[in-house]
Amino acid sequence: GGVPANIAAYLSATDDSFDAVSTNPDPTFPLYYDNGNDPERLIECDNEISDPSGNYNNAAFYYDIPNTGVYTFYGLIKFELLNISGSNLTNDTTLFLRRETAGGSVISETPIVVQHSFIPTAPSPTSIIYSISGTAATIGNATDRIFLYMKVDGSLINYRIYIDCKFGCVASSNGGGVYQEYDPRDYPI
């Protein structure tokens, strides 16, 4: 449920939520990264679906923390693992939040979800497409930046990120994103 718009306005709750989606594969098809040289990648959600307070930078792919507090984010990635090694491989793919200062220094990393993968050799090459998602809360100071990353650990393997990855803020301890407004006239008694 939600609260009437006039109550949310009275509470002066700023909507700190945002939703963004990626529109480009990374790297461009038909290329792949390998986790030996590129073990982690920034998820580039360049298309803002919603950003009422303008906290998401869709050119640099980060959320700018507006006020110190606890923020809950969600992430979803679609990716492919390609085994061309001739051996069975095991890998862990982690979707995580990276918190940085406005100057770019890494403060912390918060895992969202880990995908454990076994990629067999037959047929060779073997390619498996995954989709993983989850939510995680992190503390943020005003002007900190939150990025969505993926990391591929384990056996040497090739990977690529597909379109329609998602990143968003769903709640904050400051009330942002918590109040879903509605017009009471839409629900007559």
C-alpha positions as CSV (number, residue, x, y, z in Angstrom):
1,G,0.0,0.0,0.0
2,G,0.9,3.6,-0.2
3,V,0.1,6.9,1.6
4,P,-1.9,9.8,0.2
5,A,0.2,12.3,-1.7
6,N,-0.8,15.1,0.8
7,I,0.5,13.0,3.8
8,A,3.8,12.3,2.0
9,A,4.1,16.0,1.2
10,Y,3.4,16.8,4.9
11,L,6.1,14.4,5.9
12,S,8.3,16.1,3.3
13,A,9.6,12.7,2.1
14,T,11.9,13.2,-0.9
15,D,11.7,10.3,-3.3
16,D,15.3,9.1,-3.5
17,S,14.4,6.0,-5.6
18,F,15.6,5.4,-9.2
19,D,15.4,2.7,-11.8
20,A,17.8,2.3,-14.7
21,V,18.4,-0.3,-17.4
22,S,21.3,-1.1,-19.8
23,T,20.8,-0.8,-23.5
24,N,24.2,-2.0,-24.8
25,P,26.0,-5.3,-24.5
26,D,29.4,-5.1,-22.9
27,P,31.7,-5.7,-24.8
28,T,30.1,-5.2,-28.2
29,F,29.1,-8.5,-29.8
30,P,30.9,-10.8,-30.8
31,L,33.7,-9.9,-28.3
32,Y,34.2,-11.3,-24.8
33,Y,36.2,-10.4,-21.7
34,D,38.3,-12.9,-19.9
35,N,38.4,-12.9,-16.1
36,G,42.2,-13.2,-16.2
37,N,42.6,-9.7,-17.6
38,D,39.2,-8.2,-16.7
39,P,37.8,-10.0,-13.6
40,E,35.2,-7.2,-12.8
41,R,33.1,-4.9,-14.8
42,L,30.9,-1.9,-14.1
43,I,27.3,-2.5,-15.1
44,E,26.4,0.4,-17.4
45,C,22.7,1.1,-16.9
46,D,22.5,4.1,-19.3
47,N,18.7,4.4,-19.6
48,E,16.9,6.0,-16.7
49,I,13.4,4.7,-16.3
50,S,12.6,6.8,-13.2
51,D,14.7,9.2,-11.2
52,P,12.5,11.7,-9.4
53,S,15.2,13.5,-7.5
54,G,18.0,13.3,-10.1
55,N,20.4,11.2,-8.0
56,Y,21.4,8.8,-10.7
57,N,24.1,9.7,-13.2
58,N,23.4,7.7,-16.4
59,A,26.6,8.8,-18.1
60,A,28.9,7.6,-15.4
61,F,26.5,4.9,-14.0
62,Y,26.5,5.8,-10.3
63,Y,23.9,6.9,-7.7
64,D,24.9,10.0,-5.8
65,I,23.9,9.6,-2.1
66,P,21.8,12.8,-1.3
67,N,21.8,12.4,2.5
68,T,23.7,10.3,5.0
69,G,21.7,7.1,5.7
70,V,21.0,3.5,4.8
71,Y,20.0,2.9,1.2
72,T,18.6,-0.3,-0.3
73,F,19.5,-1.1,-3.9
74,Y,18.6,-3.8,-6.3
75,G,20.6,-5.2,-9.2
76,L,19.9,-7.6,-12.0
77,I,22.5,-8.8,-14.6
78,K,22.3,-11.0,-17.6
79,F,25.6,-12.5,-18.7
80,E,27.1,-15.3,-20.6
81,L,30.0,-17.6,-19.6
82,L,32.0,-19.2,-22.5
83,N,34.2,-22.2,-21.9
84,I,36.8,-22.7,-24.7
85,S,39.5,-24.3,-22.4
86,G,38.8,-28.0,-23.1
87,S,38.4,-28.6,-19.3
88,N,35.5,-28.5,-16.9
89,L,35.4,-25.1,-15.2
90,T,33.9,-23.8,-12.0
91,N,33.3,-20.1,-11.4
92,D,31.6,-17.7,-9.0
93,T,30.0,-14.6,-10.4
94,T,29.3,-11.9,-7.8
95,L,26.9,-9.0,-8.3
96,F,27.9,-6.2,-5.8
97,L,27.6,-2.6,-4.9
98,R,30.8,-0.5,-4.8
99,R,30.7,2.6,-2.6
100,E,33.2,5.4,-3.5
101,T,33.9,8.9,-2.4
102,A,33.1,11.7,-4.9
103,G,36.9,11.7,-5.6
104,G,36.8,8.0,-6.7
105,S,38.4,6.3,-3.7
106,V,36.8,2.9,-2.9
107,I,35.2,2.9,0.5
108,S,33.4,-0.5,0.6
109,E,31.9,-3.3,-1.4
110,T,28.6,-5.0,-0.5
111,P,27.7,-8.3,-2.2
112,I,24.2,-8.6,-3.6
113,V,24.2,-12.2,-4.9
114,V,26.7,-14.9,-5.9
115,Q,26.1,-17.4,-8.8
116,H,28.1,-20.6,-8.5
117,S,28.7,-22.1,-12.0
118,F,29.9,-25.4,-13.4
119,I,30.7,-25.2,-17.1
120,P,31.4,-28.6,-18.7
121,T,33.7,-29.1,-21.7
122,A,31.3,-30.9,-24.0
123,P,30.2,-29.8,-26.4
124,S,33.2,-27.5,-27.0
125,P,32.9,-24.5,-26.8
126,T,30.2,-24.4,-24.1
127,S,28.2,-21.3,-23.5
128,I,25.7,-20.7,-20.7
129,I,23.6,-17.6,-20.2
130,Y,22.6,-16.6,-16.6
131,S,20.4,-14.0,-15.0
132,I,21.0,-13.2,-11.4
133,S,19.4,-10.5,-9.2
134,G,19.0,-9.4,-5.6
135,T,18.9,-6.5,-3.2
136,A,21.4,-5.2,-0.6
137,A,21.5,-2.3,1.9
138,T,24.5,-0.1,2.4
139,I,25.4,2.9,4.5
140,G,26.1,6.0,2.5
141,N,27.4,9.5,3.4
142,A,26.1,12.5,1.5
143,T,28.0,12.7,-1.8
144,D,29.2,9.1,-1.8
145,R,28.7,7.3,-5.0
146,I,27.2,3.8,-5.4
147,F,28.0,1.7,-8.5
148,L,26.8,-1.7,-9.6
149,Y,29.6,-4.2,-10.5
150,M,30.0,-7.8,-11.4
151,K,33.1,-10.0,-10.7
152,V,33.9,-13.4,-12.2
153,D,36.3,-15.5,-10.0
154,G,37.6,-19.0,-10.4
155,S,38.7,-20.8,-13.5
156,L,39.9,-18.7,-16.5
157,I,36.8,-18.1,-18.6
158,N,35.4,-15.7,-21.2
159,Y,32.2,-13.7,-20.4
160,R,30.0,-10.9,-21.7
161,I,27.2,-8.8,-20.3
162,Y,23.9,-8.6,-22.1
163,I,21.4,-5.8,-22.4
164,D,18.5,-5.2,-19.9
165,C,20.6,-5.3,-16.8
166,K,18.9,-3.3,-14.1
167,F,20.0,-1.1,-11.2
168,G,17.9,0.9,-8.7
169,C,17.4,2.3,-5.3
170,V,14.2,1.1,-3.6
171,A,14.4,2.6,-0.1
172,S,16.4,4.8,2.2
173,S,16.4,5.4,5.9
174,N,15.5,9.0,5.1
175,G,12.1,8.0,3.7
176,G,13.1,8.3,0.1
177,G,11.4,5.6,-2.0
178,V,9.5,4.3,1.0
179,Y,6.3,6.4,0.5
180,Q,4.3,5.3,-2.5
181,E,1.9,8.1,-3.2
182,Y,-1.7,7.8,-4.4
183,D,-4.6,10.1,-4.8
184,P,-7.4,9.1,-2.3
185,R,-10.0,10.1,-4.9
186,D,-8.9,7.0,-6.8
187,Y,-10.3,4.8,-4.0
188,P,-13.8,6.1,-3.1
189,I,-15.3,4.8,0.1
